[in-house]
Amino acid sequence: MELLYLAVQGDIENKIHLGIWKENEQIPSERILAEQYGVSRTVIRDALKGLAGKNLIVNRIGKGNYVSRPQEADVVDLMGSAIEWSNIPVPQIINAREDMELLIAKYSVYMITETGISHLEELIQQMDHAIYDMGKFSVLDGQFHMYFAQTSGNQVLKIFERALNMVVDRKIIYGGTVKTRQNAQVEHRMMVPCIRGAQSA
């Protein structure tokens, strides 16, 4: 039963990704899908639940199931949860975020404006004032990293950065000490001169 519903779910997912079934298009009813796949409606129902869990379809009560497109926040939440629940050691997560930010910096050097750099510096100053307020610091840290990722102009990097940042916030910033936040500030301060230096090179 489990293999059947996963096979059906995978096939429907492929149809959506390939554009055979387009966004906002109604997909066939459970009865028709059951006939097409030669399985029970229970199998189809389980497959549709899996697709709804991935935000690939949405059920409109009284009308049926329609193809939907996951929003960026949905993708970020799924990625962040997958990283968080996979028991990846925290140092690996931090290293991944640092590597991601090096790549983001490579793009940002050409895209960020002086106003953008000033905004990053302003966020660093605000984090200095929030160093003893874990919640406020976490929000500002997230804003800093998200703005930095946004300046890269690369949406894929922005999504990966958001997911990694979400996990780092939960595992380190919220669970960390003042010393953890002070160390983060050292890294923040190093980023701005590196961007300026690369721009003038």
NUNU-313785 format. One record per residue (C-alpha): chain; residue in three letters; x, y, z; residue number from 1. Coordinates in pm, 1 decimal. Each point is the difference from the previous one (the first is absolute). Example, Ala and Ser with C-alpha at 12.3 -4.5 7.8 and 13.67 -1.06 7.14 Angstrom:
% residues 2
+--------+---------+----------+----------+----------+-----+
: cadena : residuo :       xx :       yy :       zz : num :
+--------+---------+----------+----------+----------+-----+
:      A :     Ala :   1230.0 :   -450.0 :    780.0 :   1 :
:      A :     Ser :    137.0 :    344.0 :    -66.0 :   2 :
+--------+---------+----------+----------+----------+-----+
END
This chain:
% residues 201
+--------+---------+----------+----------+----------+-----+
: cadena : residuo :       xx :       yy :       zz : num :
+--------+---------+----------+----------+----------+-----+
:      A :     Met :      0.0 :      0.0 :      0.0 :   1 :
:      A :     Glu :    273.8 :    245.3 :     97.1 :   2 :
:      A :     Leu :    202.0 :    -65.1 :   -316.7 :   3 :
:      A :     Leu :   -310.9 :     41.1 :   -215.6 :   4 :
:      A :     Tyr :    -94.3 :    339.7 :    136.3 :   5 :
:      A :     Leu :    361.8 :    122.2 :    -21.9 :   6 :
:      A :     Ala :     20.5 :   -114.1 :   -362.0 :   7 :
:      A :     Val :   -324.4 :    182.2 :    -83.7 :   8 :
:      A :     Gln :    111.2 :    308.9 :    191.9 :   9 :
:      A :     Gly :    333.4 :      1.4 :   -183.4 :  10 :
:      A :     Asp :   -166.8 :    -31.4 :   -338.6 :  11 :
:      A :     Ile :   -242.7 :    285.7 :     68.2 :  12 :
:      A :     Glu :    284.7 :    210.0 :    137.7 :  13 :
:      A :     Asn :    193.8 :    -57.6 :   -323.9 :  14 :
:      A :     Lys :   -301.7 :    110.5 :   -204.2 :  15 :
:      A :     Ile :    -13.8 :    322.1 :    201.3 :  16 :
:      A :     His :    375.4 :     67.5 :    -27.5 :  17 :
:      A :     Leu :     -1.5 :    -71.7 :   -374.3 :  18 :
:      A :     Gly :   -290.7 :    240.4 :    -48.8 :  19 :
:      A :     Ile :   -240.6 :   -267.7 :   -124.2 :  20 :
:      A :     Trp :   -231.8 :    120.3 :    277.1 :  21 :
:      A :     Lys :     42.8 :    374.9 :     41.7 :  22 :
:      A :     Glu :    -47.2 :    229.7 :    298.2 :  23 :
:      A :     Asn :   -368.5 :     60.6 :     87.3 :  24 :
:      A :     Glu :   -106.6 :   -287.3 :   -228.8 :  25 :
:      A :     Gln :   -244.0 :   -247.9 :    148.1 :  26 :
:      A :     Ile :    133.4 :   -353.2 :     13.4 :  27 :
:      A :     Pro :   -225.1 :   -300.3 :    -67.3 :  28 :
:      A :     Ser :   -230.4 :   -118.1 :    279.0 :  29 :
:      A :     Glu :    100.3 :   -278.7 :    240.6 :  30 :
:      A :     Arg :   -226.5 :   -240.7 :   -187.7 :  31 :
:      A :     Ile :    156.0 :     78.5 :   -339.4 :  32 :
:      A :     Leu :    354.5 :    -13.7 :    141.2 :  33 :
:      A :     Ala :    -76.3 :   -336.1 :    162.6 :  34 :
:      A :     Glu :   -116.5 :   -132.6 :   -338.3 :  35 :
:      A :     Gln :    300.7 :    145.3 :   -184.9 :  36 :
:      A :     Tyr :    251.2 :   -147.6 :    244.4 :  37 :
:      A :     Gly :   -191.8 :   -321.9 :     63.2 :  38 :
:      A :     Val :      6.4 :     48.8 :    377.8 :  39 :
:      A :     Ser :   -252.5 :     60.6 :    276.4 :  40 :
:      A :     Arg :   -126.2 :    345.3 :     93.1 :  41 :
:      A :     Thr :    174.4 :    -42.4 :    336.2 :  42 :
:      A :     Val :    334.9 :    -16.8 :   -182.2 :  43 :
:      A :     Ile :    -92.8 :    310.5 :   -200.3 :  44 :
:      A :     Arg :   -110.0 :    181.2 :    316.7 :  45 :
:      A :     Asp :    333.9 :    -76.9 :    168.4 :  46 :
:      A :     Ala :    191.5 :    118.0 :   -308.4 :  47 :
:      A :     Leu :   -199.2 :    324.8 :     -7.5 :  48 :
:      A :     Lys :     66.2 :     57.2 :    370.9 :  49 :
:      A :     Gly :    372.9 :    -30.7 :    -69.6 :  50 :
:      A :     Leu :    -23.1 :    249.8 :   -285.5 :  51 :
:      A :     Ala :   -200.6 :    240.7 :    215.4 :  52 :
:      A :     Gly :    268.0 :    -32.3 :    268.7 :  53 :
:      A :     Lys :    253.8 :    120.2 :   -256.8 :  54 :
:      A :     Asn :   -233.9 :    284.3 :    -98.5 :  55 :
:      A :     Leu :    -19.1 :   -134.8 :   -355.9 :  56 :
:      A :     Ile :   -378.8 :    -28.1 :      8.4 :  57 :
:      A :     Val :   -273.3 :    173.6 :    193.2 :  58 :
:      A :     Asn :   -349.6 :   -130.8 :     67.5 :  59 :
:      A :     Arg :   -280.2 :    245.5 :    -70.6 :  60 :
:      A :     Ile :   -299.4 :   -127.8 :    192.1 :  61 :
:      A :     Gly :   -278.4 :   -106.3 :   -229.3 :  62 :
:      A :     Lys :    212.5 :     57.4 :   -310.1 :  63 :
:      A :     Gly :    286.4 :   -250.0 :     13.6 :  64 :
:      A :     Asn :    380.7 :      9.0 :      1.7 :  65 :
:      A :     Tyr :    199.5 :    263.8 :   -184.8 :  66 :
:      A :     Val :    369.5 :     31.1 :    -80.3 :  67 :
:      A :     Ser :    169.3 :    261.1 :    216.0 :  68 :
:      A :     Arg :    351.8 :    131.3 :     17.0 :  69 :
:      A :     Pro :    189.1 :     -8.3 :    329.6 :  70 :
:      A :     Gln :     89.3 :    347.8 :    121.4 :  71 :
:      A :     Glu :    357.1 :     87.1 :     91.8 :  72 :
:      A :     Ala :    -84.6 :    -17.2 :    370.9 :  73 :
:      A :     Asp :   -134.8 :   -355.7 :    -46.6 :  74 :
:      A :     Val :    324.6 :   -109.8 :   -166.3 :  75 :
:      A :     Val :    209.8 :    167.0 :    270.5 :  76 :
:      A :     Asp :   -202.1 :   -168.4 :    276.6 :  77 :
:      A :     Leu :     32.0 :   -343.5 :   -163.0 :  78 :
:      A :     Met :    375.1 :     38.6 :    -53.0 :  79 :
:      A :     Gly :     56.8 :    140.2 :    347.5 :  80 :
:      A :     Ser :   -202.6 :   -279.3 :    161.3 :  81 :
:      A :     Ala :    183.9 :   -264.6 :   -202.9 :  82 :
:      A :     Ile :    336.3 :    137.1 :    116.1 :  83 :
:      A :     Glu :   -114.5 :     40.0 :    358.0 :  84 :
:      A :     Trp :   -151.3 :   -347.4 :     33.8 :  85 :
:      A :     Ser :    283.7 :   -181.6 :   -173.8 :  86 :
:      A :     Asn :    226.9 :     35.6 :    304.0 :  87 :
:      A :     Ile :    275.9 :    165.2 :   -202.5 :  88 :
:      A :     Pro :    265.4 :    122.2 :    246.7 :  89 :
:      A :     Val :    -24.0 :    373.4 :     70.1 :  90 :
:      A :     Pro :    359.0 :     71.6 :   -121.0 :  91 :
:      A :     Gln :    -92.0 :   -141.0 :   -343.7 :  92 :
:      A :     Ile :   -303.0 :    228.8 :    -17.2 :  93 :
:      A :     Ile :    213.0 :    301.0 :     93.6 :  94 :
:      A :     Asn :    264.0 :    -96.9 :   -257.0 :  95 :
:      A :     Ala :   -269.3 :    -35.5 :   -266.8 :  96 :
:      A :     Arg :   -135.4 :    345.8 :     78.4 :  97 :
:      A :     Glu :    349.9 :    150.2 :     -8.9 :  98 :
:      A :     Asp :     68.5 :   -164.8 :   -337.4 :  99 :
:      A :     Met :   -338.2 :    122.7 :   -126.5 : 100 :
:      A :     Glu :     83.0 :    353.0 :    110.1 : 101 :
:      A :     Leu :    332.2 :     -7.6 :   -183.0 : 102 :
:      A :     Leu :   -193.1 :    -83.8 :   -316.1 : 103 :
:      A :     Ile :   -256.9 :    270.3 :     74.5 : 104 :
:      A :     Ala :    282.5 :    251.5 :     55.2 : 105 :
:      A :     Lys :    142.0 :    -88.4 :   -342.3 : 106 :
:      A :     Tyr :   -326.3 :    118.1 :   -159.2 : 107 :
:      A :     Ser :    -73.3 :    281.3 :    245.5 : 108 :
:      A :     Val :    327.3 :    177.7 :    -75.5 : 109 :
:      A :     Tyr :   -135.4 :     86.7 :   -343.9 : 110 :
:      A :     Met :   -360.0 :     65.2 :    104.3 : 111 :
:      A :     Ile :      1.8 :    176.0 :    337.9 : 112 :
:      A :     Thr :    -18.6 :    378.0 :      8.7 : 113 :
:      A :     Glu :    151.1 :    241.2 :    251.5 : 114 :
:      A :     Thr :   -348.9 :     33.2 :    148.4 : 115 :
:      A :     Gly :    -11.1 :   -378.1 :     39.4 : 116 :
:      A :     Ile :    335.4 :     -7.6 :    177.5 : 117 :
:      A :     Ser :   -118.2 :    280.3 :    231.0 : 118 :
:      A :     His :   -309.9 :   -204.3 :     81.1 : 119 :
:      A :     Leu :    216.8 :   -298.9 :     99.2 : 120 :
:      A :     Glu :    212.7 :    228.0 :    221.0 : 121 :
:      A :     Glu :   -315.0 :    138.4 :    162.3 : 122 :
:      A :     Leu :   -120.7 :   -353.3 :     77.2 : 123 :
:      A :     Ile :    338.3 :    -80.8 :    156.7 : 124 :
:      A :     Gln :    -35.9 :    304.9 :    228.2 : 125 :
:      A :     Gln :   -351.6 :   -106.1 :     97.2 : 126 :
:      A :     Met :    128.7 :   -348.8 :     84.9 : 127 :
:      A :     Asp :    266.0 :    158.4 :    223.7 : 128 :
:      A :     His :   -280.4 :    160.9 :    201.9 : 129 :
:      A :     Ala :   -195.4 :   -329.3 :      9.4 : 130 :
:      A :     Ile :    292.4 :   -223.4 :    102.1 : 131 :
:      A :     Tyr :   -166.2 :    -79.9 :    337.6 : 132 :
:      A :     Asp :   -346.6 :    -45.0 :   -150.7 : 133 :
:      A :     Met :      0.9 :   -344.6 :   -161.8 : 134 :
:      A :     Gly :   -336.1 :     40.2 :   -179.2 : 135 :
:      A :     Lys :     70.8 :    344.4 :   -144.4 : 136 :
:      A :     Phe :    352.3 :    -99.6 :   -102.0 : 137 :
:      A :     Ser :   -134.5 :   -307.9 :   -179.6 : 138 :
:      A :     Val :   -247.8 :    209.1 :   -201.7 : 139 :
:      A :     Leu :    269.9 :    252.3 :    -97.1 : 140 :
:      A :     Asp :    246.7 :   -279.2 :    -84.1 : 141 :
:      A :     Gly :   -260.5 :   -153.0 :   -230.8 : 142 :
:      A :     Gln :    -61.0 :    337.6 :   -165.1 : 143 :
:      A :     Phe :    373.3 :     49.3 :    -50.5 : 144 :
:      A :     His :     53.1 :   -337.3 :   -168.2 : 145 :
:      A :     Met :   -317.9 :     21.5 :   -208.4 : 146 :
:      A :     Tyr :     81.4 :    349.4 :   -124.1 : 147 :
:      A :     Phe :    352.5 :   -112.3 :    -83.6 : 148 :
:      A :     Ala :   -136.8 :   -299.3 :   -194.1 : 149 :
:      A :     Gln :   -249.6 :    222.1 :   -179.4 : 150 :
:      A :     Thr :    277.9 :    227.5 :   -124.2 : 151 :
:      A :     Ser :    150.0 :   -294.6 :   -188.8 : 152 :
:      A :     Gly :   -289.3 :     15.4 :   -245.7 : 153 :
:      A :     Asn :     -7.9 :   -382.0 :      0.7 : 154 :
:      A :     Gln :   -332.4 :   -143.6 :    117.0 : 155 :
:      A :     Val :    132.8 :   -354.6 :     48.5 : 156 :
:      A :     Leu :    277.6 :    118.3 :    231.8 : 157 :
:      A :     Lys :   -254.5 :    211.4 :    187.9 : 158 :
:      A :     Ile :   -222.4 :   -304.2 :     61.7 : 159 :
:      A :     Phe :    291.8 :   -215.7 :    118.2 : 160 :
:      A :     Glu :    123.4 :    281.3 :    224.3 : 161 :
:      A :     Arg :   -345.9 :     46.4 :    152.2 : 162 :
:      A :     Ala :    -24.6 :   -371.9 :     78.4 : 163 :
:      A :     Leu :    347.5 :    -16.9 :    154.2 : 164 :
:      A :     Asn :    -56.9 :    322.8 :    190.7 : 165 :
:      A :     Met :   -323.9 :   -136.4 :    145.7 : 166 :
:      A :     Val :    181.7 :   -306.1 :    134.6 : 167 :
:      A :     Val :    295.8 :    201.1 :    131.5 : 168 :
:      A :     Asp :   -240.1 :    231.9 :    181.7 : 169 :
:      A :     Arg :   -182.3 :   -288.8 :    165.0 : 170 :
:      A :     Lys :    305.4 :   -204.1 :     89.0 : 171 :
:      A :     Ile :    258.4 :    266.6 :     78.4 : 172 :
:      A :     Ile :   -130.6 :    353.2 :     41.1 : 173 :
:      A :     Tyr :   -298.4 :    -98.5 :    216.4 : 174 :
:      A :     Gly :    196.2 :   -266.3 :    181.3 : 175 :
:      A :     Gly :    318.9 :    202.9 :     13.7 : 176 :
:      A :     Thr :    159.2 :    229.7 :    251.2 : 177 :
:      A :     Val :    101.7 :    364.2 :    -12.6 : 178 :
:      A :     Lys :    342.8 :   -126.6 :   -109.6 : 179 :
:      A :     Thr :   -163.7 :   -178.6 :   -295.8 : 180 :
:      A :     Arg :   -164.1 :    325.4 :   -106.2 : 181 :
:      A :     Gln :    324.2 :    194.8 :     45.9 : 182 :
:      A :     Asn :    181.3 :   -250.9 :   -223.4 : 183 :
:      A :     Ala :   -273.9 :     41.4 :   -260.8 : 184 :
:      A :     Gln :     55.4 :    375.9 :     12.1 : 185 :
:      A :     Val :    372.3 :    -46.2 :    -68.3 : 186 :
:      A :     Glu :    -93.5 :   -190.2 :   -316.9 : 187 :
:      A :     His :   -258.6 :    262.4 :    -98.9 : 188 :
:      A :     Arg :    258.7 :    275.3 :     36.6 : 189 :
:      A :     Met :    247.7 :   -186.2 :   -220.9 : 190 :
:      A :     Met :   -249.3 :    -34.2 :   -285.7 : 191 :
:      A :     Val :    -50.2 :    370.2 :    -76.6 : 192 :
:      A :     Pro :    370.0 :     93.4 :    -46.8 : 193 :
:      A :     Cys :     45.4 :   -312.7 :   -213.4 : 194 :
:      A :     Ile :   -278.1 :    118.0 :   -232.8 : 195 :
:      A :     Arg :    143.1 :    353.9 :    -14.5 : 196 :
:      A :     Gly :    348.2 :   -135.1 :    -65.4 : 197 :
:      A :     Ala :   -119.7 :   -228.8 :   -278.8 : 198 :
:      A :     Gln :   -194.5 :    284.9 :   -161.5 : 199 :
:      A :     Ser :    307.5 :    223.5 :    -13.0 : 200 :
:      A :     Ala :    228.2 :   -276.3 :   -129.9 : 201 :
+--------+---------+----------+----------+----------+-----+
END
